[in-house]
Structure formats: C-alpha cells, structure tokens
C-alpha cells in the first residue's frame, strides 16, 4: 500500500483512521474510572486501511492510495 499527495509528491505524512482498543480501569459495575497506563494503554485492533480516507498532513489534500 502506498499513499501519494496529488498536490506535492514530496509530502510523506498522512492522516487516516486506525482502531485502537484501550485498557480501562472500571468499578464493579463496569463504569469507567480511568485509562490504565500500567498495562500499556491498549493495542491496535485494525491498522489503516486503503479504503479509508487519507488526508495529506501537510496540505490537506485527499491522498491517492494504491494497494
């Protein structure tokens, strides 16, 4: 997979979606208390997908993404 900025191919940073699961500290009813930093805070469950919208971080153009 490769993302390219249509405005300037020298732009190499993009914003897109990744899904992350967080470790929470909860009470006995499952109510949120805080994010548990002790265990590392969580894990990535889905990395960025080529079907997502990718936006050039430097100029805001919608990127072209090739699989």
Secondary structure as GFF3:
##gff-version 3
##sequence-region A 1 67
A	DSSP	beta_strand	2	4	.	.	.	ID=ss1
A	DSSP	beta_strand	14	15	.	.	.	ID=ss2
A	DSSP	beta_strand	19	22	.	.	.	ID=ss3
A	DSSP	beta_strand	24	26	.	.	.	ID=ss4
A	DSSP	beta_strand	32	35	.	.	.	ID=ss5
A	DSSP	beta_strand	42	46	.	.	.	ID=ss6
A	DSSP	beta_strand	55	56	.	.	.	ID=ss7
A	DSSP	beta_strand	64	66	.	.	.	ID=ss8
###
